[in-house]
Amino acid sequence: MRNQRRPSRHGVIDLEPYLEMASSYHSATGEKVLDYLQEIQEGRLIQSYGCLLALDEATSKVIAYSSNALEMLTSDASHIGITGTHVCSLFAEPGASELEKALGTAKVSLLNLIMLQTKTSNKAFYAFLHSTTSCVLIDFEPVVPEEFPTMASTYTDIQPLSLALKASSKLKSLHGGSIKELCNIVAQQLLELTGYDRVMVNMFHEDGRGDIIAEATSPGLEPYLGMHYPSTDIPEASRFLFMMNRVRMVCDSHAKLVQIVADGKTPFDINLCSSLLRAPHSCHLQYMKNMKTTASLTMAVIITENKDDEADCEVGLKELTKKNQDKKRLWGLIICHNETPRYAPFSLRCACEFLVQMFAVLVHKELNSEKHRHEKRTLKVLSTLSGVLLREASSPGSIINGNPNIMSLVKCDGAAILHGDKVWRRHVTPTKVEIRMIVNWLLDIHRDSGVMSTDSLYDAGYPRALVLDHHAVICGLAAAIVNSNYIVLWFRSHNTATPTATWGGAKHGPSEEDKIEGMGPRSSFKPLLFIEVEKMTKSLPWKDYEMEGIQSLWLVLKETQSILGTKEEEKPRISSFTLAGPESPLLDNKLG
């Protein structure tokens, strides 16, 4: 992690608050995140429905402002400028005193919403305060924007929250409901709540790809339900920003953007990363144009994973928004699209954020329930297999041919056991000869590992991965190495349910890496079936709790061998290997 500031052509960029967050990514992605943040700051642009002021942290005087701030806040576009003006002098009481009090606190973001009225025109604004390492930013959003007067007056301050509470009650009524059912309901409720043309639930996979698993639309729109999108459509840098700002609105992708004006003496660039008004990246604007979308409202679904792994759906808003959680993960995005310009008032955005946070809690609860159900089944299966092993320890085939068997531990397409010169197979597996070749390859590289897995033998470097996939449709592997003569294997095909996937658009394949320089969005969003090496050489990933079940069986097998007098002590370790090149050895071996 870097401690120094990154230079730019404008001066010094204050990125320190984001370096620690970026360091949670692997180094290559962290660099991309920082490069993207630098691009945002060098753009110095905001959306036109509001205005922005940057203040000196010590004096609260204006050091930079958006070019529309004069007209919005002073009703005098011909004014020479407001640089050096104390921000509170622009507003009437009691708002001016509230603003001054907020600016005097240690962390202004804790009081980041203040209602203000300008002195000259009595225009009402929401003021959102953001503290950076070098200055204070204030986003000013008119309570009734001139471009969207009807949309702003459609909702009262209380009405959206009341509707969101009703919608959340419908979600909570799905006690024990599946994640898909939750997604369908939240999409429909948000369509009714926001009035946008389309609402999609985009769930992310571990490799960054997204699936549209639920959708609600106005009549006549082409559906995107079931579409798959590569990770490049929402780069890591964008996901990073969604972890900071959970709700992102673009009112009009065709509107002219507004420039930030400074007097040239400011020794740093204005950090717009936390600004609600921050202009979309030019690549994203082109993306919206290609998608025939003019307005969007995007909400992050962030799963909070606590140490005690508990999620109570009856918690209140205060508990939902607390910040002292152990780990946060971007599960996906809920995306609202509209073909014409559309503005979501602040009260509506708050209601949507509340509903999506409740949805995230319920999703997390269902994920935990799925894990606990699996753990319960695993314990039952292990108990049965342990009894079988003690009765028939000299014949390992008994744990693959019986019911339950080793395939009952995890979701897989086939399994095999190699014990001495014998091989037992069940369902979809490679040939016995190929199984011995896989085992020899594993022992050459992972002899000291007890339990391991990969969703792609091709990526892991198995030399015959493509041949194996062609003949046996096998590309995922999990293994438990009891000793060099006793190995248990589980196999997965590239996709047990759907051999091909419908990808949205033809420009990018699903496995392309994120690019910062020369980024360009796909030109088409029509369905396209991809059948290619990158798709066909990956299986579903092995879940952590599945690998824990395999490790438990490994321990049982080791103990059984110990009872029989086979003593080959090995410390239990889990290895997950994923690497490049069919001929290359493994370069990364993660042990747990």
C-alpha positions in Angstrom: 0.0 0.0 0.0 1.3 3.4 -0.9 1.4 6.2 1.6 2.3 9.1 -0.7 0.0 11.1 -2.9 -0.2 10.4 -6.6 0.9 13.3 -8.9 -1.1 14.6 -11.7 -0.9 17.4 -14.3 -3.1 19.6 -12.0 -1.1 19.1 -8.8 -1.6 16.6 -6.0 -4.6 14.3 -5.8 -5.9 13.5 -2.3 -6.4 9.8 -2.7 -5.3 8.7 0.8 -8.9 7.9 2.0 -9.2 5.4 -0.8 -5.8 3.7 -0.8 -6.7 1.5 2.2 -9.9 0.4 0.6 -8.1 -0.2 -2.7 -5.5 -2.3 -1.0 -8.2 -4.9 -0.3 -8.0 -5.8 -3.9 -5.1 -7.7 -5.4 -2.3 -5.4 -6.5 -3.1 -5.3 -10.2 -6.8 -4.4 -9.5 -5.8 -1.9 -6.9 -3.7 0.0 -9.5 -6.7 0.0 -11.9 -8.9 1.4 -9.1 -6.5 4.2 -8.4 -6.0 5.0 -12.1 -9.8 5.2 -12.5 -10.1 7.5 -9.5 -7.4 9.8 -11.0 -9.4 9.9 -14.3 -12.5 11.0 -12.4 -10.7 13.8 -10.7 -8.9 15.1 -13.8 -12.3 15.2 -15.5 -13.6 17.8 -13.0 -17.2 17.4 -14.2 -20.6 17.1 -12.5 -24.2 16.6 -13.6 -26.2 19.7 -14.3 -29.2 19.1 -12.1 -27.2 20.4 -9.1 -24.1 22.5 -8.3 -21.0 22.0 -6.2 -18.8 24.0 -3.9 -15.3 23.1 -2.6 -14.3 24.7 0.7 -11.1 25.4 2.5 -11.3 23.1 5.5 -10.0 25.7 8.0 -11.9 28.8 6.9 -15.0 27.3 5.1 -14.3 29.7 2.3 -15.0 28.7 -1.3 -11.9 27.6 -3.2 -13.6 26.0 -6.2 -17.1 25.7 -7.6 -19.1 24.3 -10.5 -19.7 26.8 -13.3 -23.5 26.7 -12.7 -23.2 27.5 -8.9 -23.4 31.3 -9.4 -26.7 31.1 -11.2 -28.2 28.5 -8.9 -27.0 29.9 -5.5 -26.9 33.7 -6.2 -29.3 34.1 -9.1 -26.6 36.2 -10.8 -24.7 34.3 -13.5 -22.8 37.5 -14.4 -21.3 37.7 -10.9 -17.5 37.8 -11.1 -17.2 34.7 -8.9 -17.6 33.4 -5.4 -14.0 32.2 -4.7 -13.0 33.4 -1.2 -16.7 33.8 -0.1 -17.6 32.2 3.2 -20.2 29.6 2.3 -22.6 30.4 5.1 -23.0 34.0 3.8 -24.9 32.6 0.7 -27.8 31.2 2.7 -30.6 32.4 5.0 -31.2 31.5 8.6 -31.7 29.0 10.2 -29.9 26.9 7.6 -26.8 29.1 7.6 -26.2 28.4 11.3 -26.9 24.7 10.9 -24.3 24.6 8.0 -21.7 26.5 10.1 -22.3 24.0 13.0 -21.9 21.0 10.7 -18.7 22.4 9.2 -17.2 22.8 12.7 -17.6 19.1 13.6 -14.7 16.7 13.3 -16.4 14.6 10.6 -18.8 16.6 8.6 -20.1 13.6 6.7 -21.9 12.5 9.9 -24.2 15.5 9.3 -24.3 15.2 5.6 -27.8 16.5 4.8 -28.9 20.0 5.6 -31.9 21.9 4.2 -30.9 25.4 3.0 -32.4 28.5 1.4 -30.5 31.0 -0.7 -30.5 34.6 0.5 -31.1 36.1 -2.9 -33.9 33.9 -4.3 -35.1 31.8 -1.4 -34.5 28.7 -3.5 -34.5 25.5 -1.4 -31.6 23.1 -1.6 -30.5 19.8 -0.1 -26.8 20.2 0.9 -24.7 17.0 1.1 -21.4 17.4 2.9 -18.4 15.3 2.1 -15.0 15.5 3.9 -11.8 14.8 2.0 -8.2 15.0 3.2 -7.8 18.4 1.6 -11.1 20.2 1.5 -14.8 19.9 2.1 -17.2 19.2 -0.8 -20.8 20.3 -0.7 -23.3 19.0 -3.3 -26.3 21.2 -3.7 -29.4 19.6 -5.1 -32.5 21.8 -5.6 -35.5 20.5 -3.8 -37.4 21.1 -7.0 -35.0 21.0 -9.9 -35.9 23.3 -12.8 -35.5 20.5 -15.3 -37.8 18.1 -13.4 -40.4 20.1 -11.5 -43.2 17.6 -11.9 -41.1 14.6 -10.9 -39.9 16.4 -7.8 -43.4 17.3 -6.7 -44.8 13.8 -7.3 -43.5 12.6 -4.0 -43.9 14.0 -0.5 -41.1 13.6 2.0 -42.9 10.7 3.8 -44.7 9.0 0.9 -41.7 7.1 -0.6 -40.6 5.7 2.8 -44.2 4.6 3.5 -44.2 2.7 0.2 -40.8 1.2 0.9 -42.0 -0.1 4.2 -44.9 -1.8 2.6 -42.6 -3.3 0.0 -40.2 -4.5 2.6 -43.1 -6.2 4.4 -43.7 -8.2 1.3 -40.1 -9.2 1.1 -40.1 -10.3 4.8 -43.3 -12.3 4.3 -41.3 -14.7 2.1 -40.1 -16.6 5.2 -37.6 -19.1 3.9 -38.1 -18.0 0.4 -35.5 -18.5 -2.3 -33.2 -15.8 -3.4 -34.8 -15.8 -6.9 -38.2 -15.1 -5.3 -36.8 -12.3 -3.3 -35.2 -10.8 -6.4 -38.5 -11.0 -8.4 -40.4 -9.2 -5.6 -37.8 -6.4 -5.1 -37.6 -5.8 -8.9 -41.4 -5.5 -9.1 -41.7 -3.3 -6.0 -38.9 -0.9 -7.2 -40.6 -0.6 -10.6 -43.8 0.5 -9.0 -42.0 2.7 -6.4 -39.7 4.6 -8.9 -41.7 4.6 -12.1 -38.7 3.7 -14.2 -39.2 1.7 -17.4 -37.0 -1.3 -16.3 -35.6 -2.7 -13.1 -33.0 -5.5 -13.2 -31.3 -7.5 -10.5 -27.7 -8.2 -11.5 -26.0 -10.8 -9.4 -22.2 -11.0 -9.5 -20.2 -14.3 -9.6 -16.9 -14.8 -7.9 -15.1 -14.2 -11.2 -16.9 -10.8 -11.7 -19.4 -11.9 -14.3 -23.0 -10.7 -13.8 -26.3 -12.5 -14.3 -29.7 -10.7 -14.7 -31.6 -13.1 -12.4 -34.8 -10.9 -12.0 -36.4 -8.2 -14.1 -39.5 -6.1 -14.1 -40.4 -3.8 -17.1 -43.0 -1.6 -18.6 -45.0 -3.3 -21.4 -43.3 -3.6 -24.8 -39.7 -3.6 -23.7 -37.2 -6.2 -24.9 -36.4 -8.4 -21.9 -32.8 -8.8 -20.5 -33.8 -11.5 -18.0 -31.3 -14.4 -18.1 -28.6 -12.4 -19.8 -25.0 -12.8 -18.7 -22.5 -9.9 -18.8 -18.7 -10.1 -18.5 -16.9 -8.4 -15.6 -15.7 -5.7 -18.0 -19.2 -4.3 -18.2 -18.8 -3.1 -14.6 -15.1 -2.7 -14.0 -13.5 -3.2 -10.6 -13.1 0.5 -10.2 -16.8 1.1 -10.6 -17.6 -1.6 -8.1 -15.2 0.0 -5.7 -17.1 3.3 -6.0 -20.4 1.5 -5.4 -19.1 0.3 -2.1 -18.6 4.0 -1.1 -21.8 5.4 -2.6 -24.6 2.9 -2.6 -27.1 4.9 -4.8 -26.0 6.4 -8.1 -28.3 8.5 -10.3 -27.9 9.7 -13.8 -30.8 11.9 -14.8 -30.0 12.6 -18.4 -27.1 11.0 -20.2 -27.5 13.5 -23.1 -27.3 16.6 -20.9 -24.3 18.9 -21.0 -21.9 18.3 -18.1 -20.8 21.1 -15.8 -17.1 22.1 -15.3 -15.5 22.7 -11.9 -13.9 26.2 -11.7 -10.9 27.0 -9.6 -8.7 30.1 -9.3 -5.5 28.2 -10.3 -3.9 28.6 -6.8 -5.4 25.3 -5.4 -2.4 23.0 -4.9 -4.5 19.8 -5.4 -7.2 18.4 -7.6 -10.7 18.4 -6.2 -11.6 14.8 -5.2 -15.1 14.1 -6.6 -15.2 10.4 -5.7 -17.7 10.9 -2.9 -19.8 13.5 -4.8 -23.4 12.5 -5.6 -23.3 14.8 -8.6 -20.1 13.3 -10.0 -20.4 13.0 -13.8 -20.5 9.5 -15.3 -17.4 8.3 -17.1 -17.5 9.0 -20.8 -17.4 5.2 -21.4 -20.5 4.8 -19.2 -22.3 7.5 -21.1 -21.6 5.7 -24.4 -22.7 2.5 -22.8 -26.1 4.0 -21.9 -26.4 5.4 -25.4 -25.7 2.0 -26.9 -28.3 0.5 -24.6 -30.8 3.2 -25.6 -31.1 4.3 -22.0 -31.2 8.0 -21.0 -31.6 7.9 -17.3 -30.5 5.3 -14.6 -30.8 4.7 -10.9 -28.4 2.1 -9.6 -28.3 0.7 -6.1 -25.6 -1.5 -4.6 -26.6 -4.7 -2.8 -23.9 -5.0 -0.1 -23.8 -8.1 2.0 -22.4 -7.6 5.5 -20.8 -10.7 6.9 -20.4 -10.6 10.7 -18.1 -12.7 12.8 -21.1 -14.5 14.3 -22.6 -14.7 10.8 -26.0 -13.7 12.0 -28.6 -11.7 10.1 -31.8 -10.7 11.7 -34.5 -9.5 9.3 -36.3 -7.6 12.1 -33.5 -5.2 12.7 -34.2 -1.5 12.2 -32.7 1.0 9.9 -30.1 2.1 12.4 -28.8 -1.5 12.7 -28.9 -1.9 8.9 -26.7 1.1 8.3 -24.2 0.7 11.1 -20.6 0.9 9.9 -18.7 -1.3 12.4 -19.2 -4.5 10.5 -16.4 -7.0 9.8 -16.6 -7.5 6.1 -18.7 -6.1 3.3 -19.1 -7.7 -0.1 -20.8 -6.3 -3.3 -23.3 -9.1 -4.0 -24.7 -7.3 -7.0 -26.6 -4.3 -8.3 -30.2 -3.3 -8.8 -30.4 -1.2 -11.9 -33.3 1.0 -13.0 -33.3 2.3 -16.6 -35.5 4.8 -18.3 -35.7 5.7 -22.0 -36.3 9.4 -21.3 -34.8 11.8 -18.7 -35.9 11.0 -15.2 -35.1 12.4 -11.8 -35.5 10.5 -8.5 -36.1 13.0 -5.7 -33.9 12.6 -2.5 -36.8 11.2 -0.5 -37.4 8.5 -3.1 -33.7 7.6 -3.3 -33.7 7.2 0.5 -36.7 4.9 0.4 -35.1 2.8 -2.4 -31.9 2.6 -0.4 -33.8 1.4 2.7 -35.6 -1.2 0.6 -32.4 -2.5 -1.0 -30.6 -2.7 2.4 -33.5 -4.8 3.7 -33.3 -6.9 0.6 -29.5 -7.4 1.2 -30.2 -8.5 4.7 -32.7 -11.1 3.5 -30.4 -12.3 0.8 -27.6 -12.7 3.4 -30.0 -14.6 5.6 -30.9 -17.0 2.8 -27.3 -17.6 1.9 -26.6 -18.4 5.5 -29.6 -20.7 5.6 -28.4 -22.5 2.5 -25.0 -22.9 4.2 -26.5 -24.2 7.4 -28.8 -26.7 5.5 -25.7 -28.0 3.6 -23.8 -28.3 6.9 -26.6 -30.3 8.4 -26.8 -32.6 5.4 -23.0 -32.9 5.4 -22.9 -34.1 9.1 -25.5 -36.7 8.3 -23.7 -38.0 5.3 -20.3 -38.0 7.1 -21.8 -40.0 10.0 -23.1 -42.6 7.6 -19.8 -42.8 5.6 -17.8 -43.0 8.8 -19.8 -46.1 9.8 -19.3 -47.7 6.4 -15.6 -47.0 6.5 -15.2 -48.6 9.9 -17.1 -51.7 8.8 -15.6 -52.0 5.3 -12.3 -50.1 5.7 -10.4 -52.4 3.2 -12.9 -51.6 0.4 -13.1 -47.8 -0.2 -15.5 -48.5 -3.1 -18.2 -48.9 -0.5 -18.4 -45.1 0.0 -18.9 -44.4 -3.7 -21.4 -47.1 -4.6 -23.7 -46.8 -1.6 -26.4 -44.4 -0.7 -25.5 -41.8 0.6 -22.1 -41.7 -1.0 -19.2 -39.2 -1.5 -21.3 -37.4 -4.2 -23.8 -36.6 -1.5 -21.3 -34.2 0.1 -21.2 -31.7 -2.8 -22.9 -30.7 -6.0 -21.0 -32.5 -8.7 -21.4 -34.5 -11.9 -19.2 -37.5 -11.0 -16.7 -38.9 -8.5 -13.8 -41.4 -8.4 -11.6 -43.1 -5.8 -8.1 -44.3 -6.5 -6.8 -46.8 -3.9 -3.6 -48.6 -4.8 -4.1 -50.2 -8.2 -7.9 -49.9 -8.1 -10.1 -47.1 -9.5 -13.8 -46.8 -8.7 -15.9 -44.3 -10.7 -19.5 -43.0 -10.5 -21.5 -41.0 -13.1 -19.6 -38.5 -15.3 -15.9 -39.0 -14.9 -12.8 -39.3 -17.1 -11.5 -42.7 -18.1 -9.5 -44.8 -15.5 -6.3 -44.0 -17.5 -7.1 -40.3 -17.5 -7.8 -40.4 -13.7 -4.4 -41.9 -13.1 -2.8 -39.1 -15.2 -4.7 -36.5 -13.1 -3.6 -38.1 -9.9 0.0 -38.2 -11.0 -0.2 -34.5 -11.9 -1.8 -33.6 -8.6 0.9 -35.6 -6.7 3.7 -33.8 -8.6 2.4 -30.4 -7.6 0.2 -30.8 -4.5 1.6 -33.8 -2.7 1.8 -31.9 0.6 -1.8 -30.6 0.3 -4.7 -32.5 1.8 -7.7 -30.9 0.1 -7.7 -28.8 -3.1 -10.1 -27.5 -5.8 -10.3 -25.7 -9.1 -13.1 -24.6 -11.3 -10.8 -24.9 -14.4 -8.2 -27.6 -14.9 -7.2 -25.6 -18.0 -6.5 -22.5 -15.9 -4.8 -24.6 -13.3 -2.3 -25.9 -15.8 -3.3 -29.5 -16.3 -1.7 -30.3 -19.7 -4.6 -32.4 -21.0 -7.4 -30.1 -19.9 -8.8 -29.4 -23.3 -8.7 -33.1 -24.3 -10.4 -34.0 -21.1 -13.1 -31.3 -21.6 -13.7 -32.4 -25.2 -14.3 -36.1 -24.4 -15.8 -36.0 -20.9 -17.0 -32.4 -20.5 -15.0 -32.2 -17.3 -13.2 -29.0 -16.2 -13.8 -28.6 -12.5 -12.0 -30.8 -9.9 -11.9 -31.2 -6.1 -9.6 -33.7 -4.5 -8.8 -35.2 -1.1 -5.3 -36.7 -0.9 -5.3 -39.2 1.9 -1.8 -40.4 0.9 -0.1 -41.1 -2.4 -2.0 -44.3 -2.9 -5.4 -43.1 -1.7 -7.1 -40.1 -3.5 -10.8 -39.1 -3.7 -11.9 -37.0 -6.7 -15.0 -35.0 -7.5 -15.7 -33.7 -11.0 -17.8 -30.9 -12.5 -18.6 -30.2 -16.1 -18.5 -26.7 -17.6 -22.2 -26.2 -16.9 -24.4 -28.9 -15.5 -27.6 -27.1 -16.3 -27.1 -25.1 -19.5 -24.3 -26.0 -21.9 -24.3 -22.5 -23.5 -25.0 -19.1 -21.9 -26.8 -16.1 -23.4 -24.4 -13.2 -23.2 -25.7 -9.6 -23.7 -23.9 -8.2 -26.8 -21.3 -9.3 -29.2 -18.4 -6.9 -28.6 -16.7 -8.5 -25.6 -16.2 -12.1 -24.7 -17.0 -13.1 -21.1 -13.4 -13.5 -19.9 -11.8 -10.2 -21.1 -9.9 -8.3 -18.4 -10.8 -4.8 -17.3 -9.1 -2.1 -19.2 -8.6 1.5 -18.0 -6.9 2.9 -21.1 -8.9 3.0 -24.3 -12.1 1.7 -22.6 -15.1 1.3 -24.9 -18.5 -0.2 -24.2 -20.1 -2.9 -26.2 -22.0 -1.7 -29.2 -24.9 -4.2 -29.1 -27.0 -5.7 -26.3 -28.8 -8.3 -28.4 -28.6 -11.8 -27.0 -25.6 -13.8 -28.2 -24.7 -17.4 -27.5 -21.1 -17.8 -26.6 -19.6 -21.3 -27.1 -15.8 -20.8 -26.7 -12.8 -22.0 -24.8 -13.1 -19.4 -22.0 -16.7 -20.5 -21.3 -16.3 -24.2 -21.8 -13.3 -24.7 -19.6 -14.9 -23.4 -16.4 -17.3 -25.1 -14.0 -19.4 -23.6 -11.2 -17.0 -22.6 -8.4 -16.7 -24.8 -5.4 -18.3 -23.0 -2.4 -16.4 -22.7 0.9 -18.8 -24.8 2.8 -18.6 -27.6 0.2 -14.8 -27.6 0.6 -15.3 -27.8 4.4 -17.4 -30.9 3.9 -14.6 -32.4 1.7 -12.0 -31.5 4.3 -14.1 -33.2 7.0 -14.2 -36.4 4.9 -10.5 -36.1 4.4 -10.0 -36.1 8.2 -12.3 -39.2 8.6 -10.4 -41.0 5.9 -7.1 -40.1 7.5 -8.3 -41.3 10.9 -9.6 -44.6 9.4 -6.2 -45.2 7.8 -4.5 -44.4 11.1 -6.7 -47.0 12.8 -5.7 -49.5 10.2 -2.1 -48.8 10.8 -1.3 -46.5 7.9 0.6 -43.7 9.4 1.4 -40.9 7.0 0.9 -37.7 9.0 -0.2 -34.6 7.1 -1.5 -31.4 8.4 -5.0 -30.6 6.8 -4.8 -27.9 4.3 -7.1 -26.6 1.6 -5.6 -25.6 -1.7 -7.5 -23.6 -4.3 -5.5 -23.3 -7.6 -6.3 -21.2 -10.6 -3.7 -20.2 -13.1 -2.9 -19.6 -16.7 -1.7 -21.8 -19.5 -2.3 -25.4 -20.2 1.4 -26.2 -20.2 2.5 -24.1 -17.3 3.0 -25.3 -13.7 1.0 -23.7 -10.8 2.3 -20.4 -9.8 -0.2 -19.7 -7.0 -1.1 -22.2 -4.4 -3.5 -20.7 -1.7 -3.4 -22.8 1.4 -5.9 -22.5 4.2 
